[in-house]
Amino acid sequence: MRRLILAAVLLAACGRETAMPPAGISRETFITVYAELSRARLRTTPDEFSARKEEILKQHGVTERDLTRFVEVHGQQPAYMAELWNSVRERLAGNQPEAQRPQSPFLSETTVSAVSAE
């Protein structure tokens, strides 16, 4: 969990890159996995989340290290990471009305706006 939080903090300081660097996983995989982990975190207890996190990672063939590596590789491109955050937010929102959308504490409008402004 600490790695996931670290990844989120690093994402807030990250950016855009046009070519796919050796991040280990694709942008789409990162978005899908991170959105699913965020939903699971919001809907489970800490003990339940640990088990659910392992299920999600296994389902997608991803490790925590893969997520961290993705952030390390893309971490110096703020525009790319701001777009990535927006994509995660959109995935979390789905077709739900605004009031019912799950919100990740790492994906606030303030965070995205601050990163986008850099």
matplotlib code that plots the C-alpha trace (Angstrom):
import matplotlib.pyplot as plt

x = [0.0, 2.8, 4.2, 0.8, 0.7, 4.3, 3.3, 0.4, 2.7, 5.1, 2.4, 1.5, 4.9, 5.0, 4.5, 4.0, 6.1, 5.1, 7.1, 6.6, 9.7, 10.7, 8.0, 7.2, 3.5, 1.4, -0.4, -3.8, -2.8, -1.6, -4.9, -7.0, -5.1, -4.9, -8.6, -9.5, -7.2, -8.7, -12.2, -11.2, -9.5, -12.7, -15.0, -13.1, -11.5, -7.7, -7.6, -9.9, -8.1, -4.8, -6.3, -8.3, -5.2, -3.4, -6.3, -6.4, -2.6, -2.7, -5.7, -3.8, -0.4, 1.0, 3.1, 3.5, 6.9, 5.5, 3.3, 6.2, 8.4, 5.8, 5.8, 9.6, 9.8, 7.1, 7.7, 9.5, 6.7, 4.0, 1.6, 1.6, 0.9, -1.8, -3.5, -3.0, -4.7, -7.6, -8.0, -8.0, -10.6, -12.7, -12.4, -13.4, -16.4, -17.8, -21.4, -22.3, -23.9, -21.3, -22.7, -22.3, -18.9, -16.2, -13.4, -9.8, -8.1, -5.2, -7.3, -8.8, -9.4, -6.7, -4.1, -4.8, -5.1, -1.8, 0.0, -1.6, -0.5, 3.2]
y = [0.0, 2.4, 1.8, 2.7, 5.9, 6.7, 6.1, 8.5, 11.2, 10.7, 11.0, 14.4, 15.6, 13.8, 14.5, 13.6, 11.6, 10.6, 7.4, 4.4, 4.2, 1.0, 1.4, -2.3, -1.8, 0.3, 3.5, 1.7, -1.1, 1.4, 3.3, 0.2, -1.3, 2.0, 2.7, -0.8, -0.5, 2.9, 1.5, -1.5, 0.8, 2.9, 0.0, -2.3, -2.4, -2.3, -6.0, -6.7, -4.3, -6.2, -9.4, -7.6, -5.7, -9.0, -10.3, -7.2, -7.3, -11.0, -10.6, -8.1, -9.7, -6.6, -6.2, -3.3, -2.9, -2.5, 0.3, 2.0, 1.6, 3.2, 6.2, 6.3, 6.3, 8.9, 10.9, 13.8, 14.6, 16.6, 17.0, 13.3, 12.4, 15.1, 13.5, 10.1, 11.3, 12.6, 9.2, 7.4, 9.9, 9.3, 5.6, 5.9, 8.1, 5.8, 6.7, 7.5, 10.9, 13.3, 12.8, 9.0, 8.8, 7.2, 9.6, 8.7, 11.0, 11.2, 12.4, 15.7, 18.6, 20.5, 17.9, 17.6, 21.4, 21.9, 19.4, 20.8, 24.3, 23.4]
z = [0.0, 0.8, -2.7, -4.2, -2.1, -3.2, -6.8, -6.4, -4.9, -7.7, -10.2, -8.9, -10.0, -13.4, -17.1, -20.8, -23.2, -26.8, -27.3, -25.0, -22.8, -21.1, -18.4, -18.3, -18.7, -21.1, -20.3, -20.7, -18.3, -15.7, -16.0, -15.8, -12.8, -10.9, -11.4, -10.2, -7.2, -6.3, -6.5, -4.3, -1.8, -1.5, -1.1, 1.2, 4.7, 4.8, 5.4, 2.5, 0.3, 0.7, -0.6, -3.4, -4.5, -5.0, -7.0, -9.2, -9.9, -10.7, -13.0, -15.1, -14.8, -13.1, -9.9, -7.6, -9.0, -12.5, -11.3, -9.5, -12.6, -14.8, -12.5, -12.4, -16.2, -16.8, -13.7, -15.4, -17.8, -16.0, -18.9, -19.6, -16.0, -15.7, -18.8, -17.2, -13.9, -16.0, -17.7, -14.3, -13.0, -16.1, -15.7, -12.0, -12.9, -15.6, -16.4, -12.8, -11.8, -10.3, -6.7, -6.9, -8.5, -6.5, -5.7, -5.0, -2.4, -4.9, -7.8, -6.5, -8.8, -6.9, -7.5, -11.2, -11.6, -9.8, -12.0, -15.2, -14.3, -14.2]

ax = plt.figure().add_subplot(projection="3d")
ax.plot(x, y, z, "-o")
ax.set_aspect("equal")
plt.show()
